[in-house]
């Protein structure tokens, strides 16, 4: 288990993680189990309810029932147990450090890097690399990682280096005080931006996938069109919430999946009349074209405004340049025509997200 400093303590082959967070304004008056599900998204609702009934959850130091209401400023403490936690050891994994001080790290994560160990990815993760870079991070939950990016999503992440910074960053994320801005290349022509306010939860039959689900957690995604291509659109995306696969699920629900998405996308679509070089580039891009470009937050200790930007990675940049060249050839007068594919995929019949 972990004591109040975050040190790992053994307890009959189990690992216990002590987590604490303050109830933000948007969850004031909610049921305890609903607040826990929102504030501790790494754990399922059923597991959180079970831990609450077992006394592993306290509100201001006192055990409560799952149906009890929480108030603004209440301190929720969770003693989360994992019997099969994968051991994480330091590994010399290169890190692209954008910023570093005594309290936080800001990292530009590359594609093909899992954030922390899990089934199927026991090592070679960002967490392993963080422990090599700074062994004292072993004193923090998940080596100070307070939010995640999918394996093949690139871009900015903030990592805590102290207990105080960890708690304040977790609270800031829960209170929606951390600004996260992405670039997403989606399939199809989107004429305008908008806001997607649809709950996300587990897919009812495919448990490794997420889906728009009326029983899921509130999820809000804002997007704006930055550039039109023939058959694709580049978007600026800003998150109010940070659900698992949120951008990918919301865009797929609009029938404009993130290009290259191996989970929520459809089979490849090639713009009519595309050059062979563009076709090869589209066929060769084997990940979702999604990049966390900007991160803004108040420093958790010094309380000064922090803003970080990182360039779109070379593979995605090359793809955007190729699409722009194709559009310049076929739309010499910059006319916008959102249709025109040689290969248009039908939607999956069992894909209930789009019902």
C-alpha positions as CSV (number, residue, x, y, z in Angstrom):
1,X,0.0,0.0,0.0
2,X,1.1,3.6,0.0
3,X,1.3,5.8,3.1
4,X,0.6,9.5,3.1
5,X,3.9,10.3,1.5
6,X,3.1,8.0,-1.4
7,X,5.7,5.4,-0.5
8,X,4.8,1.8,-1.6
9,X,4.0,-0.5,1.2
10,X,3.5,-4.3,0.8
11,X,0.4,-6.0,2.1
12,X,0.0,-9.7,1.2
13,X,1.0,-9.3,-2.5
14,X,-1.3,-6.3,-2.9
15,X,-0.5,-2.8,-3.8
16,X,-2.5,0.0,-2.3
17,X,-2.4,3.6,-3.7
18,X,-3.7,6.5,-1.6
19,X,-5.3,9.1,-3.7
20,X,-7.0,12.3,-2.5
21,X,-8.9,15.1,-4.3
22,X,-11.1,18.0,-3.5
23,X,-14.7,18.1,-4.9
24,X,-14.9,20.9,-7.5
25,X,-18.0,23.1,-8.0
26,X,-19.4,21.2,-10.9
27,X,-19.7,18.0,-8.8
28,X,-21.2,19.7,-5.7
29,X,-24.4,17.9,-4.8
30,X,-23.6,14.8,-6.8
31,X,-23.8,11.3,-5.4
32,X,-20.5,10.1,-3.9
33,X,-20.2,7.2,-6.5
34,X,-20.8,9.7,-9.3
35,X,-18.2,12.1,-8.0
36,X,-15.7,9.2,-7.6
37,X,-16.3,8.0,-11.2
38,X,-15.6,11.5,-12.5
39,X,-12.6,12.2,-10.3
40,X,-10.9,8.8,-10.5
41,X,-11.5,7.8,-14.1
42,X,-8.8,5.0,-14.0
43,X,-11.2,2.8,-12.0
44,X,-14.6,1.4,-13.0
45,X,-17.7,2.6,-11.3
46,X,-18.5,-0.8,-9.9
47,X,-15.0,-1.1,-8.4
48,X,-15.3,2.3,-6.8
49,X,-18.7,1.4,-5.4
50,X,-17.3,-1.8,-3.9
51,X,-14.4,0.1,-2.4
52,X,-16.8,2.6,-0.9
53,X,-18.8,-0.1,0.7
54,X,-15.6,-1.7,2.0
55,X,-14.6,1.6,3.7
56,X,-11.8,2.3,1.3
57,X,-13.3,5.7,0.5
58,X,-13.7,8.5,3.0
59,X,-15.2,12.0,2.8
60,X,-13.4,14.4,5.1
61,X,-12.0,11.4,6.9
62,X,-15.3,9.6,7.4
63,X,-16.7,6.6,5.5
64,X,-19.9,7.2,3.5
65,X,-22.4,5.3,1.4
66,X,-22.2,5.4,-2.4
67,X,-25.5,7.3,-2.6
68,X,-24.5,10.0,-0.1
69,X,-24.1,13.5,-1.5
70,X,-20.9,15.4,-1.6
71,X,-20.3,19.1,-1.2
72,X,-18.0,21.7,-2.7
73,X,-14.6,21.4,-1.0
74,X,-15.1,18.0,0.5
75,X,-11.9,16.0,0.6
76,X,-12.4,12.5,-1.0
77,X,-9.7,10.0,-0.1
78,X,-9.5,6.6,-1.9
79,X,-7.3,3.6,-1.0
80,X,-7.2,1.8,-4.3
81,X,-6.1,-1.8,-4.4
82,X,-4.5,-3.7,-7.3
83,X,-3.5,-7.3,-6.8
84,X,-1.8,-7.5,-10.2
85,X,-0.1,-4.2,-10.6
86,X,2.8,-4.4,-13.1
87,X,6.2,-3.6,-11.5
88,X,7.7,-0.5,-13.0
89,X,11.5,-0.3,-13.2
90,X,13.7,2.5,-14.4
91,X,14.7,2.3,-18.1
92,X,16.8,4.5,-20.3
93,X,14.1,5.8,-22.6
94,X,14.8,9.1,-24.3
95,X,12.5,11.9,-23.1
96,X,11.9,15.1,-25.1
97,X,11.8,17.6,-22.1
98,X,10.2,20.9,-23.0
99,X,10.4,22.3,-19.4
100,X,11.8,21.1,-16.1
101,X,12.0,22.6,-12.6
102,X,11.9,21.2,-9.1
103,X,8.2,20.7,-9.1
104,X,7.1,19.7,-12.7
105,X,8.2,18.2,-16.0
106,X,6.6,19.0,-19.3
107,X,7.3,16.4,-22.0
108,X,6.6,16.2,-25.7
109,X,5.5,12.5,-26.1
110,X,6.4,10.8,-29.3
111,X,4.2,8.3,-31.1
112,X,4.4,4.6,-30.2
113,X,5.1,5.3,-26.6
114,X,2.7,3.9,-23.9
115,X,2.3,6.1,-20.9
116,X,2.5,3.5,-18.1
117,X,2.8,-0.2,-17.8
118,X,-0.3,-2.4,-18.2
119,X,-1.3,-5.8,-19.5
120,X,0.5,-6.2,-22.8
121,X,3.0,-3.4,-22.1
122,X,4.9,-4.4,-19.1
123,X,7.8,-2.0,-19.7
124,X,9.3,0.4,-22.3
125,X,6.8,3.1,-21.2
126,X,7.0,6.7,-20.4
127,X,6.7,5.9,-16.7
128,X,9.8,3.6,-17.0
129,X,11.7,6.5,-18.6
130,X,10.6,9.0,-16.0
131,X,11.9,6.8,-13.2
132,X,15.3,6.6,-14.9
133,X,15.3,10.3,-15.4
134,X,14.4,11.0,-11.8
135,X,14.4,8.1,-9.4
136,X,12.6,10.1,-6.7
137,X,9.5,9.9,-8.8
138,X,9.0,6.4,-7.4
139,X,7.6,8.2,-4.3
140,X,4.6,9.4,-6.4
141,X,1.7,7.5,-7.9
142,X,2.6,6.5,-11.4
143,X,5.8,8.4,-11.2
144,X,3.9,11.7,-11.1
145,X,1.8,11.2,-14.3
146,X,-1.4,13.1,-13.8
147,X,-3.0,12.7,-17.2
148,X,-2.4,10.5,-20.2
149,X,-2.1,10.4,-24.0
150,X,-2.9,7.4,-26.1
151,X,0.0,5.3,-27.3
152,X,0.1,6.8,-30.8
153,X,-1.1,10.3,-29.9
154,X,1.8,12.8,-29.8
155,X,2.4,16.0,-27.8
156,X,2.5,17.7,-24.5
157,X,2.1,16.2,-21.0
158,X,2.8,17.6,-17.6
159,X,4.2,15.4,-14.9
160,X,4.5,16.2,-11.1
161,X,7.7,15.8,-9.2
162,X,6.5,16.4,-5.7
163,X,3.5,15.4,-3.6
164,X,2.2,19.0,-3.5
165,X,2.5,19.5,-7.2
166,X,0.8,16.1,-7.9
167,X,-2.2,16.9,-5.7
168,X,-2.6,20.5,-7.1
169,X,-2.4,19.3,-10.7
170,X,-4.9,16.5,-10.2
171,X,-7.3,19.1,-8.5
172,X,-6.7,21.5,-11.4
173,X,-7.5,18.9,-14.0
174,X,-10.6,17.9,-12.1
175,X,-11.7,21.5,-11.9
176,X,-11.1,22.0,-15.7
177,X,-8.4,24.6,-15.0
178,X,-5.8,22.9,-17.4
179,X,-6.2,24.0,-21.0
180,X,-5.4,21.3,-23.6
181,X,-5.4,22.0,-27.3
182,X,-5.0,19.5,-30.0
183,X,-4.6,19.2,-33.8
184,X,-6.7,16.5,-35.4
185,X,-6.8,15.5,-39.0
186,X,-10.3,13.9,-39.6
187,X,-11.8,12.1,-42.5
188,X,-14.3,14.0,-44.6
189,X,-15.2,17.6,-45.1
190,X,-16.4,19.5,-42.1
191,X,-17.8,22.9,-43.1
192,X,-17.7,24.5,-39.6
193,X,-16.7,24.1,-36.0
194,X,-18.9,23.4,-33.0
195,X,-19.1,21.7,-29.6
196,X,-19.8,18.1,-28.9
197,X,-21.5,17.6,-25.5
198,X,-22.2,13.9,-25.3
199,X,-21.4,11.4,-22.5
200,X,-18.7,8.8,-23.0
201,X,-18.6,5.3,-21.4
202,X,-17.6,1.8,-22.2
203,X,-18.9,0.2,-25.4
204,X,-21.8,-2.1,-24.4
205,X,-20.3,-5.2,-26.1
206,X,-16.7,-4.3,-26.9
207,X,-15.1,-3.6,-23.5
208,X,-11.8,-2.4,-24.9
209,X,-13.5,0.4,-26.7
210,X,-15.3,3.6,-25.6
211,X,-18.5,5.0,-27.1
212,X,-21.0,7.7,-26.8
213,X,-23.2,6.3,-24.1
214,X,-26.1,7.9,-22.3
215,X,-24.9,6.2,-19.1
216,X,-21.4,7.5,-19.5
217,X,-19.5,10.4,-18.0
218,X,-20.1,14.0,-19.2
219,X,-17.7,14.8,-22.0
220,X,-17.3,18.1,-23.9
221,X,-15.2,18.7,-26.9
222,X,-14.9,22.0,-28.8
223,X,-13.5,22.1,-32.4
224,X,-12.8,24.6,-35.1
225,X,-11.9,24.1,-38.7
226,X,-8.3,25.2,-39.5
227,X,-7.9,23.9,-43.1
228,X,-9.8,22.0,-45.7
229,X,-8.3,19.3,-47.9
230,X,-9.9,17.1,-50.5
231,X,-11.6,14.5,-48.3
232,X,-10.0,15.5,-45.0
233,X,-10.2,18.4,-42.5
234,X,-7.6,19.8,-40.1
235,X,-9.2,20.8,-36.7
236,X,-8.2,22.7,-33.7
237,X,-9.7,20.7,-30.7
238,X,-10.0,21.9,-27.1
239,X,-11.2,19.6,-24.3
240,X,-13.3,20.6,-21.3
241,X,-13.1,17.1,-20.0
242,X,-10.5,14.3,-20.4
243,X,-12.3,11.0,-21.0
244,X,-10.5,8.0,-22.4
245,X,-10.3,8.3,-26.2
246,X,-12.5,11.4,-26.0
247,X,-11.6,13.2,-29.2
248,X,-11.4,9.9,-31.2
249,X,-14.9,8.8,-29.9
250,X,-16.6,12.1,-30.4
251,X,-15.2,12.6,-34.0
252,X,-16.2,9.0,-34.9
253,X,-19.7,9.7,-33.6
254,X,-19.9,12.6,-36.0
255,X,-18.9,10.2,-38.8
256,X,-15.6,12.1,-39.2
257,X,-13.1,9.8,-37.4
258,X,-9.5,10.9,-36.8
259,X,-7.5,9.8,-39.9
260,X,-5.6,6.6,-39.3
261,X,-7.4,5.7,-36.1
262,X,-7.1,1.9,-35.9
263,X,-9.9,1.5,-33.4
264,X,-12.6,4.0,-34.3
265,X,-11.8,4.7,-37.9
266,X,-13.0,3.0,-41.1
267,X,-11.2,1.6,-44.1
268,X,-9.0,3.9,-46.0
269,X,-10.5,6.6,-48.3
270,X,-8.5,8.0,-51.2
271,X,-9.4,11.3,-52.7
272,X,-10.4,11.0,-56.4
273,X,-7.4,11.7,-58.7
274,X,-4.8,11.6,-55.9
275,X,-1.2,11.3,-57.0
276,X,0.6,8.0,-56.3
277,X,2.9,9.7,-53.8
278,X,-0.2,10.9,-51.8
279,X,-1.8,7.5,-52.0
280,X,1.4,5.9,-50.6
281,X,1.6,8.5,-47.8
282,X,-2.1,7.9,-46.8
283,X,-1.7,4.2,-46.9
284,X,1.6,4.4,-44.9
285,X,0.3,6.5,-42.0
286,X,-0.5,3.8,-39.4
287,X,-1.6,5.8,-36.4
288,X,-4.3,8.3,-35.5
289,X,-3.3,11.8,-36.7
290,X,-3.8,13.5,-33.4
291,X,-1.3,15.8,-31.6
292,X,-1.5,17.6,-28.2
293,X,-0.1,20.9,-29.4
294,X,-0.7,23.3,-26.5
295,X,-0.8,23.0,-22.7
296,X,-1.7,25.9,-20.3
297,X,-2.0,25.8,-16.5
298,X,-1.0,27.6,-13.4
299,X,2.2,26.4,-11.9
300,X,1.1,24.2,-9.0
301,X,3.6,25.7,-6.5
302,X,4.6,29.1,-7.9
303,X,1.1,29.9,-9.2
304,X,2.4,31.7,-12.3
305,X,0.7,31.1,-15.7
306,X,2.5,28.5,-17.8
307,X,2.0,28.0,-21.5
308,X,3.7,25.4,-23.8
309,X,3.5,24.7,-27.5
310,X,5.1,22.0,-29.6
311,X,5.3,21.6,-33.3
312,X,3.3,18.9,-35.1
313,X,5.6,15.9,-35.5
314,X,7.3,15.3,-38.9
315,X,5.2,12.3,-40.0
316,X,1.9,14.2,-39.5
317,X,3.4,17.5,-40.9
318,X,4.5,15.7,-44.1
319,X,1.0,14.3,-44.4
320,X,-0.6,17.7,-44.0
321,X,1.8,19.2,-46.5
322,X,1.0,16.5,-49.0
323,X,-2.7,17.0,-48.6
324,X,-2.3,20.8,-49.0
325,X,-0.3,20.2,-52.3
326,X,-3.1,18.0,-53.5
327,X,-5.7,20.6,-52.7
328,X,-3.7,23.3,-54.5
329,X,-3.6,21.1,-57.7
330,X,-7.3,20.2,-57.7
331,X,-8.7,23.4,-56.2
332,X,-6.7,26.1,-57.9
333,X,-9.3,28.7,-57.1
334,X,-9.5,27.5,-53.4
335,X,-13.0,26.2,-54.0
336,X,-14.2,24.0,-51.2
337,X,-15.7,20.6,-52.1
338,X,-16.0,18.3,-49.1
339,X,-16.8,15.2,-51.2
340,X,-14.9,13.1,-53.7
341,X,-13.4,9.7,-52.7
342,X,-12.4,6.8,-54.9
343,X,-13.0,4.5,-52.0
344,X,-15.9,5.3,-49.7
345,X,-16.3,2.9,-46.8
346,X,-19.7,1.9,-45.5
347,X,-20.3,2.3,-41.8
348,X,-20.1,-0.8,-39.7
349,X,-23.6,-2.1,-39.1
350,X,-22.9,-2.9,-35.5
351,X,-21.3,0.4,-34.7
352,X,-23.9,1.7,-32.3
353,X,-22.0,5.0,-31.7
354,X,-23.5,6.3,-34.9
355,X,-27.2,5.3,-34.3
